[in-house]
Amino acid sequence: MSIFLDDDDVARLAGTKIKSRQVAQLRVMGILFYINASGRPVVPKSAVEGNSKQINQPEQTWMPNVLKHG
C-alpha cells in the first residue's frame, strides 16, 4: 500500500494526463505535491483524504494593521 496517489488518480484529480498541466492544476487547487525525478507530480494521499490536519501548514506571519484593513 502506497502513501501516494497513483498516476491514474493524479490524472483524474487534475483532469489531464499531461505532467505540466497536472502541476499547474494542483497548484491552482492548493493540493500538496512533490515533483519526482521524471518531472511527474506525486501527491500524498493525506493531501486529499480530508484530514483536518494539513501537512506543512505555514505559520501565520505577523502583518501590520495597515495592511490588514486595506
C-alpha positions in Angstrom: 0.0 0.0 0.0 1.5 3.3 -1.1 1.2 6.6 0.7 1.0 8.3 -2.7 -1.8 8.5 -5.3 -1.1 6.5 -8.4 -0.6 8.2 -11.8 -4.2 7.5 -12.8 -5.5 9.1 -9.6 -3.4 12.2 -10.2 -4.6 12.4 -13.8 -8.2 12.1 -12.6 -7.8 14.7 -9.9 -6.1 17.2 -12.2 -8.3 16.4 -15.2 -5.3 15.8 -17.5 -2.6 13.3 -18.2 -0.1 16.0 -19.3 2.5 16.4 -16.5 2.9 20.2 -16.8 -0.9 20.7 -16.8 -1.2 18.4 -13.8 1.3 20.5 -11.9 -0.4 23.8 -12.8 -3.9 22.4 -11.8 -2.6 21.0 -8.5 -1.1 24.5 -7.7 -4.5 26.2 -8.5 -6.3 23.7 -6.3 -3.8 24.2 -3.5 -3.0 20.5 -3.2 0.3 19.5 -1.7 2.5 17.6 -4.2 6.1 16.9 -5.0 7.9 16.7 -8.3 9.8 13.4 -8.8 13.0 13.0 -10.9 10.9 12.3 -14.1 9.0 15.6 -13.6 5.8 13.9 -12.6 3.8 15.4 -9.7 3.5 13.0 -6.7 0.6 13.6 -4.4 0.5 12.1 -0.9 -2.9 10.5 -0.1 -3.1 12.6 3.1 -3.3 15.7 1.0 -6.7 14.7 -0.4 -8.1 12.4 2.3 -9.9 15.3 4.1 -7.9 15.1 7.3 -8.4 18.2 9.5 -4.6 18.5 10.0 -2.7 19.6 6.9 0.9 18.7 6.3 3.5 21.6 6.4 0.9 24.3 7.0 2.9 27.5 7.3 2.6 29.5 10.5 0.7 32.8 10.1 3.3 35.6 10.0 3.0 39.0 11.5 1.3 41.7 9.4 0.9 45.4 10.3 -2.7 46.5 10.9 -2.5 49.0 7.9 -2.1 46.0 5.6 -4.9 44.0 7.2 -7.5 46.6 6.6 -6.6 47.7 3.4 
